Amino acid sequence: MQSENCSGHARSLVAGARAIVSTGDTSEKVRLAHATARAWFRRELSLGSPFQDGAMPDRPGRPNKPVLLAPRDMPKRALGGDAGRLALIHSLAHIELNAVDLTWDLIGRFANTRLPRSYYDDWVRVGLEEAKHFSMLEDRLAKLGARYGDLPAHDGLWQAAQETGHDLAARLAIIPLVLEARGLDITPPMIEKAESLGDEETARALTVIYRDEKNHVAFGAKWFRFLCDRIGIRPEPAFHAYVRRHFKGALKPPFNDRARSEAGLTPGFYKPLARIIG
């Protein structure tokens, strides 16, 4: 199966997404994300389909390190000091690498669903930004004398993709509207902590990530509502049902209500679940 054309980039958006998720080389994953996004926005790629370009992989390609553990088996580390800072940045880099794969899987896996081009424009932008976030954190690790893979990482994030691989609305409910929305809650305190420790470089990286993640949640809310409107169901009750069915764990306060609302995720979506699940 030929996945690239003579100009060196994927022959379709789906082929590009499949190549990004499949490769285990993180540098190549980032390079392909940039190349595929650039070609898409230049209108050089067709959409393609999983039928003609190959199905998305069940699991993303990964380097030999880090060692992946179940969340319960992750070592407990204090967040203070240089070791704690390194562990935090490494864990965030791992989250962002997963976000690269989750976003491009969202693009490729559901390409047979009838959707406007603007849907793909939004998520290609997200996929590019997630690659940028990983690179920023990888660079920060390098300046601290470390690299991605030096510490173990948990293998829980991809389980959300496997749980929702059959249903685009479920995927949107869980990935941007639960997992990425959680980032809006916890990132501002991390920025403040980094600033208080005089770590301006980490604070700047986290500020960029926080700004971008607001848009990612907003795209999730926009397209989740679009799918609900298409079939004539109310978004908030539908969201509650998807979360109860597919998300294992609690929606934990405190919530960043302002940032969530700015992203279109109003309290009626998540606060009832915090009472019921939590």
Order of alpha helices (4+ residues) and beta strands (2+ residues): alpha-alpha-alpha-beta-alpha-alpha-beta-alpha-alpha-alpha-alpha-alpha-alpha-alpha
